Amino acid sequence: MEKQIPQIDNSRSNFLETLVDLRQGLMMYHLWGRLGWNDILQRYRRSLLGPLWLTISMAVLIGALGLLYAKLFKVDVAEYIPFLAIGFVLWQLISGILLDGCNVFVHSEGIIKQIKLPLSLHVYRVLWRNLLTLLHNSVVVIFVMVYFNIGVNLDTLLALLGTFFIIINGGWFSFLIGILCARYRDLNPTIASLVTLSFFLTPIIWNPSLIPDRAFILLYNPFFHFVESIRAPLLGNPVAVETWWVLTAITILGWVLVVPTVSKMGRKLVYWL
Amino acid sequence: MAYIDLKDVCIDFPIPKSKLNVSLKRSARHTIGGKFKSSVGGSYVRALDTITLHLTKGDRVGLVGHNGAGKTTLLRVLAGVYPPSNGKIRCKGRIASLLDISLGFDLEASGYENIFLRGLYLGLSKKQIAECIDKISNFTNLGDYLSMPIRTYSSGMLMRLAFAITTEVEPDIILMDEWISVGDARFMEQAKERLESFISTSSIMGLASHSEDLIRSTCNKAILLGQGEILAQGSVEEVYHHYNFFGSSAFFDIDEYISIHPDLEASMSVPGMAPWMHFIRYGIFEGRSPGFGISLEAFDNDPVFTSALQSRNGLAAAERIENIAPFLVSFVPPKGWRQNKELRYPDEFIETEGHPLISIEDSLAKYS
């Protein structure tokens, strides 16, 4: 085997170590690809429909909630259901990453304590698992968009950029919160309740147009920008320029702040598990 | 070429403050001399204490020691799992660790799928795994079972599967923790054969086990750990001599030692601390009697014993006691104790008043 011989040498700088970790983790895509997919399969093992249940339960939820809330809010079903479907599916992606991020290292304790692998591998696994869930759920979105005859043009592709933003920010968030949650076990339930709260504060069920333009609750809610960067292009609406600015800023700031923090704490992680 | 190099490696486990029993901590500090440490950042247990170790090609090291001595922790350090709190670790070579049989196994997936999965964990590419999957399945001898979900396997069958994959990777360094206990006799033969061929081509093996037979038959070196420190290292024979003499010999009895020194009771509840270890590290220097009528005063004039004390070599001093004890009049043999027939009369021993020696004939007659 002409492969490079792996080495352990703890005299390397922590910062460099983290960058190497991120790269090595990415290279092991066979492993985290498999693990992420296994996670989904495992949930539906021995069931007849398997991961198709993801799609089905999402479809049922959106159908029922869509009809109910359209009545409550007194809006057109053809307008409300696509809005709700996209928002809900995206929220599942976001909340999935936020909640899985808390447990990214705690749940991998068995592996981390047995074998030396890049820490980022577990982060990629979580992101991949949630991306796969999104793909299952997006079947519902596509179905809804076709059913309600929503036009598609080049701008629709912007939705892919928005998805990319969610994933890449999920990366730094999971890495950081995963370590913190291992150290401070009270953080996990805190995040969980905050995520529930954010669901109601973010315009998923209700339309942002109900609130006067540039309201505090929208402008300073990062989740709104993440959701909007995908939902707006899909519904054929323009995305506000500030949304792209906010997303870019969060991405850069997040990674720049997290890499040094992770370098400091990453070495201690295994002792906290 | 593969090597492992540890220099002054310490491993500290943080303990949340509220969880540390205060009285335990106090007594531990009193008698053990600082295994529980406190700093501004909080309290911690030192699981490994300034370990310096150098392993190179051909070393098959057995890790010996009682529960809590630090064997598994050391293996995990070697595997790169625990970054040391202090000290340097340098290590070169592909490591395969078999610390936990079920690592990365998906119980619902088939044997074949799990070979794949474990292979990926060990850093093989899909292509490499596909190439050696036949060899692996042959070695496991599991036949058609490999297409079944592995939740139907017995622990012995899981062991076969895990062992087959791990050794097929052709690692430079292989680390194992009590691995063979579930294998049947035939598998153990196979496993030993496999290990031998693989040790001859590649390099280093680390094995932690309580089975003396296993370590004697597979290792060419041993390390005795206690309280996170290396108490002895060298050939398997030497290390077991120390371990058996102090660890499990009838001469040194745990209850006897504690009953004579009741103040030690609290410190013995600390994981990893055994009375015999306390004796050779502290007791001998504090003039504590090991029991059985042996009084350390009897050795006051003995040059071998006093020089061992001066050089702080508890092991050598204890060994001296072991050799002299059968000749002391005051010695009360413990239950199950047998006189070593090859024991030689210690001509150079200088008696202390009140502790005369008996002749070798009398000694043999007395304890036969």
Interface residues (C-beta under 8 A of the other chain):
Chain A: M1 I5 P6 Q7 I8 D9 N10 S11 M28 H30 L31 R34 N38 L41 Q42 R45 R46 G110 I111 I112 K113 Q114 I115 K116 L117 R267 V270 Y271 W272
Chain B: A2 D12 F13 P14 R76 A79 G80 V81 Y82 P83 P84 K88 I89 R90 C91 K92 G93 R94 I95 S97 L99 D100 L103 G104 D106 E108 A109 F116 L117 L120 Y121 L122 G123 S125 K126 E170 D172
